[in-house]
Amino acid sequence: MYVKGLKKIWEQVKLHLSEVLPSNLFQIWINPLQLLGKEGGQILLGCPNQFFLQWVKTHFLHHLEEAWRQYLPECKEVVLKIIKNEKTENKTIIIQSLPLVLPRPRLCKEFTFDEFVVGKCNQYAYATACNLVNGHLNHPIFFYSDIGLGKTHIAQAIAHYILNEKKETRVFYLTAEDFTNQMVKALKEHSINEFKEKYRQECDVFILENIHFLAGKEKIQSELAYTLDVLWEMRKKIVFTGITYPQKIPALKKELKSRMESGLIVPIDPPDQETRFKILKKKAQKQPLSVPEDILAFLAQRIEGDIRRLESALSNLTARALLQKRPLNLDLAKEVVSIFAETKPKINIKKIQSLVCQYYHLNLEELLSSSRKKQVALPRKIAIYLAKQYLNLSLSELGKIFHRHHATILNALHTIEKEIKKQGQLAHEIEYLCQKLEED
C-alpha cells in the first residue's frame, strides 16, 4: 500500500479514537504517536520514549488495534517503537551553547518522581507530569487537590527533573505568595519593569503553587495574566497548583480563570487503601526500624485522609518502639492509630456549631449566612477551625457544611492558626471552647 494511502487511514483511525476516548487522554497518548509504516500485517507506530511506549502498550494498544482493523482488515497487530525527536535535540544543542547561570529554586530533595508513589488516585497527574518534562505535552497544566495529597510533590518533581536533565533550562518555581511579595517589593522599589522582564523574558518553565492565594488581589492577577500571555505565546511550560479548579476559586478574575482553564485541569484524589499501603511501604524503608507489612497494612486500613497523616503515624510508631523499647507489634500500632482517629464520637459538627453560636450569641442561620460582619465572620472561622481539628474533615467537606468555597475555608484556617500563635485574647477563647467540647 502506498504511504499516502496509509497516512489517510491513520488519520481516520485517529479521528475514530478521538471520538471513543476522552479528549485529554487522546491528546496526551494518541495524538503524539507517529506513523512509521507497514511491514506485512504489522502497523508500525513511533513513541517518543520508553515510558510513553509502555503506557500506550498497557492502556491503549487494544484500542489502536481495533481501530486499525476497522479501516484496514489486513492489520494483524500494531507494533510500537521508540523514535528520536531531531528538532528537540537541535534546540537543546543551541540552548546549551548559551552561557546561563541561574540560582536553583528552593526544592524539597525528596519531592522527586522516584519518590512519588503512583496509584489510581494520582495516575493521571503522574502521567501528565512525565509527558510535560519529556517535551511531549505543550499545554499549561493545573493540578488541584485537597491539602496533603501530593500536588506540591508533583510540581517539585517536575522542577527537579528539568533542572537535573536539562540543566540549561530556566526554571522558576514559586508560590503565589512569593510572586505577590516580589511584585509588591518591585512596586515599592520602582523596579517593576525589571520584575516583568524577569518572568516574561528569562523563564522557560513557570511553576506557580497555591494559586488560590491570589483571590481578591486584582493587580497581582492582572500582572500574572499578562505574564502568562507572553509565556504562552513563546510556548513555555506553565504549571499551576491549587486546592480547587479555577472556576471554583472565589474573587479570581475571569481573564485569569480563562487562561488557566485553557490547559489541562488535573485532579489528584485522596489515596485508596491500596495506595496508602504502597506509600507506607516506601516511607518505611527510611525508618530506623523495620516495620512488618501486616502493621503497615493495619495503618493503611485505619488511617485515611491526607498523606501527611500516614507519614506522621508511621514516624510515631517507630519513635514509640525505640524510645519506650517496646516491640513493634499490633498492640503498639493500635495505640498510635487511636491518636489519629478520624473523630471523637462525643464531638460532632452540631455540637461545635451549637457551642460557637451560644458563646458568641448567634443562631445557626447567622453562622452559615453570607454575612461578612466581624461579629459573624470571626465565630464562623473559629467553628471551621474547630471542625477541622476535632473531626479532621477535608476542605470540600467543610465547604459544604459552612456553605463556603475551598479557598475561603483555607483562609479561615490560616487566620485562626496565626491568631493562636499570637497568644492573645482569641487564643484564650479558643482554648476555652476546646475545653468545653472535651467535657463529658
N, C-alpha and C positions, 0 to 999 in steps of 0.2 A: 504494500500500500504506500502511496506517495506520502511524504512527510506533511504536505499541505493538508491532505485529507485527514491525516491522523490528528493534526492540530485542531481541525474543525470538530472532530469527535471529542477531543479533550475539553474544548470549550463547552460542548453540550453536557459532558459529564460534570463539569464544574457548575454549570447552571442548575443541573438537576440536584446536585449536592447542596447548593446554596438554598434550595427550597426545602430540602429534607432536614438539614442540620441547623441548629441555632446560629444566627449570623455571627456572633462573636467567635464561636468555635470554627466556623468556616473561614473567617478572616485570618485566624491565628494559625490553623493547622492545614487547611486545604489550599487556600489561595497561593501561599508561598511555594508550593510544590512545582517543579519544572518537568515538563515532558522531555524525556531524553531519547525516546524512540521505541521500536518494537523489534523483538527478536523471537521469531516463531510465534508461540502463543503467549509470550510474556510482554507486558507493557512495562517499560522502564520509567520510573519517576525519580527525580532528584530531590534530596533533602539537604539542608544547609549544614547539619551536624549530626553526631551520633545520638544526642539526647532527643532531637527532633524526630529522627528516624524511628527510634524505639517507641516514642509516644504515639506516632501515627500508626505504626505497626500494631501496637497493642489496642488502640482505641478506634481507629478509623479504616484499617485495611479492608475489613469486610464490606464497609460502605463503598469504598473505591472499587473493589472487585465486582460487586453487584451492579454498580452504575456502568462500569466499562462493558460488562457482558450485555447490558441492556442495549447499548448502542453499537457494540462490536462483539457479536456472539462468539467469534473465534478466540476471544481472550480467555486464556486459562487461568492466569494469575497476574497480579501486579507485584513487581519487584522494586523495592526501594533502594536507592544508592545515595551515598554522600557525595556532594559536589562542592567545589570551592568557588567562592564569590570573588572574582578577579577585581571587580570595581572596589569592593571593600578593602582588598589588600593594597591596591594602588593608593587609595585615600590614606590608609594607615602610614604608608611609606612617606608620603608627602607631609603629613602632620608630624611624623617623628623627626623630620628634619628641622622643625621649628624649635628654637631654644625656649623651653617653657618650664618655669619653676614655680609651682603653686603650693601653698600650705595645704596639708591634708585636713579635711574636716574632722571634727571630733566624733569618733565612732566607737561603739562597744565592740571589743575584739571578738566576742563570742557571737555577735549577730551576723553570721555568715550563712551561705547556702548549705554548707556542710553540717552546720548545727541546727538547721531548720527541719523539724520533724513534719513530714507530709502525711496528711490524712484526708478523708473525704471533705472535712470542714475547710481546708485551705488548698486543696489540689489545684483548683483553677488559678488562685493567686500565685502559687509557686510556678506553675507553667507559664503564666503571663510574664512574671518577672524574669524567668530564664530566657524567654524569647526576646524580651527587651534588651537584656545585656548582650545577647549574641547577635544583635543587629537585625533580627527578623520581625520586628514589630516597631512601627513608627508612630503609633497613636499615643497621645497623653494617657496616663493611667491614674485612676482614682481608687485607691484601696480604702475600704471602710469596714470598721468593726467596732464592737464594744471595747472597753478598756481591757488590756491584758490578754488579747487573743493573737498577737503576733504581727500587727501592721507595722510597728516600728522595726521589728526584726527583719521583715521582708524588705522594707525601704532601705535599711542599712546594709542588708546583704547585697542589694543592687549596687550601692556605693562602693562597698568593699571589692566586689568582683571587678567593676570597671577600673577602679584605682589600681588593682593588682595586675589585671590582664591587659589593660590599655592605658599604660602609665602617662601617655601624652594627653589623655582626655581630661578636660577641666570639669571637675565635679563640684557642684555647690549643694551641700546638704545642710539644711537648717530647719528650725521650726518656724511657724507663722509668728510666734512671739519674737524670735530672733530677727526676722525680717522687719517686723514693726519697729523694734528698738533701733535697728540700724537706720531705718528711714527717718525716724524722729530725730536721731542724732545728726543725720546728714542735713536735715532742715535747720536744726539749731546752729550748725557749724557752717551753713551756707555752702554745702558741698553736695547738693542734690544731683547735680549733673554727673559728678564722679560716681555717685550711687547708681544712677541709671546706667551709666556706661559699664559699670562692673557686671551687672546682671544681664544686660542686653547684648554686650559685645565680647565678654570674656568667659562665657558659660557654655559648656557643651551638654551637660546633664544638670537639670534643675530638679532637686528633690525637696519638696516643702511639706513638712509634717504639721498635723493638727490644724487643718485649715479652718475649723470651727472657731478658733481663737479670733479670727478676723471679723466675726459677726458684729455689725454695728460700726466698724471702723471704715467709713466710706472713703476717705482719702487714701488709705493704705490699699483698699480694694481696687480703687481706680488705677493706682500706680502698678499694682500687680497685674491687672488686666492688660495694660499697655505692654508691660514686660512680656507677658505670655504671647501676645500678638507677634512681637518681634522674634521670640524664640521659636514659635511655631512656624513662622514664615521661613526661618532658617533651618527648619527640620531638626531642631534639637530635641533631646529626650526630656520629657517632663513627667514627674511623678508627684502625686498628692496623697496624703492620708487624712482621714477624718473619722469621727465617731458615727457619722451617718452620711448618706449620699447627699450631694449638693442641694438638691431641691428641698430637702428637709431642714437644711441649716437656716435658722431664722436670721433676719437682718443681713442677708447676703445679697448683694446687688444682682439683678437679673443678668447683666452683662457678664459678670464673673461666673455665675452659675452656668450660663450657656457655654462658656469657654471650657469649663471643667467637664460638662456633660458631652462635649464633642468627642471625647475619647472613650476609653473602656472604663466602665464602672464595675469594680471587682470586690465583691463582699468576702469577708472572712468570718465563718461561723464558729460558735463555741465547739470545742473538740468533743467528739463522742467518746464512749468508754474505751474503745479500741485505740484511738489516737492518744487518749490520756495515758494509757499503759505504755505506748511507744515513747511518749515524751518522758515519762518517769524512768523508763529503762535506759534512755540515753543520758538523762541527768544523773542517774545512779552511778554511772561509770566514773564520775568525777567526785563522788562522795568518799570520805575517808574510810568507810566500812562497806563491805559487800552486802547488798540488800537482796534477800531471796525474792524470786519472781512472784511467789504467792503473796508476799507482803505488798509488792508493787501493784499486783492485781487488785488487792483489797483497797489500797489507797485510790486507785483509778476508779473503782466501783463507787466508793463512798464520797469522794470529793469532786464536786462539779464546779462550774464557773470558770473563771479565768485561769490562765496557765501559771500566773504568779502564785496562786494559792497552792497549786500542785507542788511547785518548787519549794515553797515555804514549808509545806507538810513534810516533804522528804528531808529537808535540812533539819527540821525539828526532830524527826525520828532518829536520824543518825547522831544528832547532838545529845539527845537524851541517853541513847545507848552508850555513848562514850563517856559523858560526864557523870552519869549515875552508875556506870559499869554494870549495865543490865543487858540481858540477851535481846537481840533484835528479833523479836517474835510477834505473833499476832496480838498478844495482850498489850504490848507496848504500842503497836500500831493503832489499836482501838483507843488508847488514851490520847494519842495525837489527833486522831480523827474527831474525837469529841470536842477538841479545841476549834476545829474548822467546821463544826456542824453548821448546816445551812441556816437553820433558825433555832431560836429557843421557843419551845411550844407555848410558854406563858406570854410571850410577846408577839403581837401581830400588828398589822398595819392600822387596824381600827383603834387599838389601844394607844398607838403612837399619835395618831391624828387627834384622838379624843383628849389625850393629856396635853398636847400642844395648844389645842383650842381652849381648854379650860385654863391653862396657865396664862395665855395671852388674851383672854376674854374675846374669843372669836367663835363663830359657828363654822361647821364643816363647809358650808356653801361659800363662805368668805375665803376660807383657806384654799379652796380649789378654784377660786374665781380668777379672772384675768387681771385683778387689781394690782397695781404696782406701788401702792401706798406703802410706806415703810412699815407701818403697824401691821400690815398683812404680808408683805413680801418677805420680811425677815423671819417671822414664825414659819412661813411656808418652807424657806430654805432650811430651817432647823429641823422641821418634820422630814424633809427629804434626806438630810444628813443622818438623822436617827434611823430612818428606814434602811438606809444603805448599811449602817453599822450593825444593826441588830438582825436584819433579815437578809443581808447580802444580795439584794435584788440587782438585776442588771440595769443599765441606763434606760433601755427600752421599757422594761417593766415599771421602773419609777416614773418614766414619762407618761405611761398610760394611766397610772394611779393618780398622778398630780396634774394631768392634762397639760403636759409641757413637752417641748422638743428635747432631744438628746443634749444639745448644746446648753440649753437653759439648766438642765439637771446638772451637767458637769460644772457649770459656772456656780451654781448653788453650793455644790460640794466643796469647790475650791475656796469660795468666800468664807464658809464656816470653818474650814480647816485653818485658814490664815488667821481668823479671829481667835480661834482656840489657842494658837501658838503665842498670841499676844498676852494671854493670861489676864484678860480684862474682865469686865462685868459679864459679858456674853459667855465667856468660858465657864464662869461660875454657874450661870443659868443652865447651861447645857449639862454640866456635871450634876446639878440638882435633878434635872429631868431624867438623866440616866439612872440616878438612884431610885427615883420614883418608879421607873419602868421595871427595875430589877427587884423591887419589893415583892412580897408574897413568897 
